[in-house]
Amino acid sequence: MKLVVFDVDGTLIDSQHHIHGAMTQAFEHVGLDPLPRAQVLGIVGLSLPLAIQELIPEAEPPVQARILAAYKAAFMQRRLVQDAPLYPGALDCLNALRDRDDLLLAVATGKSRRGLNAMIEAHDLGGCFTSLQCADDHPSKPSPEMLLAALDEAGVAIGDAVMVGDTTFDMQMAVAADVTGIGVTWGYHPEAALRQAGAGRIVADFDGLTRTIKEWA
């Protein structure tokens, strides 16, 4: 068996409006000016505490904690299907891959367990993934721990896995785990940055991703 591990935000779902909207509400909740969209999207993929530290390193820990709590509340109040839809072609890709007898699918995401479960329920993806690894249980990307945990849970060797993601954090995690990284160009980090971070392959759409994985498998 071989394992395909997917990032979520910017890879499977287009959550930029959802994430930026929730972060804007969180900053306003503590009386701070919202940050530009590009700045917020630059930290997508990190676990939430680390992301907030990166966004506002000058804030005292109690303020960062208030932003974190406000973000979580705003995030769960927003409509997942409308505000964070699956990218066109994502479901067809997932279905084509999980129909194969030689492939297993997994997730490694900076989302919380609650956020990940909500996303899976909203998009009717229950039963699609053999392993669901998230920020609640592991250090933030680019630490390789959640990727290695997915391999362990699936019972797949390192050489028989690929990591699919849209950020440098995903590619750096893949490199740290000695797993091939497939960078996707429709997400939140530019292609050049993905290559520099160690992407073994780059794809521009889900048809290309499906072909690339089938050729690899």
RAURRA-V125377 format. One record per run of one state. SS is the DSSP state (a for helix, b for strand, c for the rest). FROM is the first residue (numbers start at 1). TO is the last residue. If there is no record, write none. Layout:
ss={SS SS}
from={FROM FROM}
to={TO TO}
This chain:
ss={c b c b c b c a c a c a c a c a c b c a c b c a c b c a c a b c a c b c a c b c a c}
from={1 2 7 9 10 13 15 16 30 37 42 48 56 61 78 80 84 85 87 90 99 103 109 113 123 131 134 145 155 158 161 166 168 178 180 185 191 197 201 204 206 217}
to={1 6 8 9 12 14 15 29 36 41 47 55 60 77 79 83 84 86 89 98 102 108 112 122 130 133 144 154 157 160 165 167 177 179 184 190 196 200 203 205 216 217}
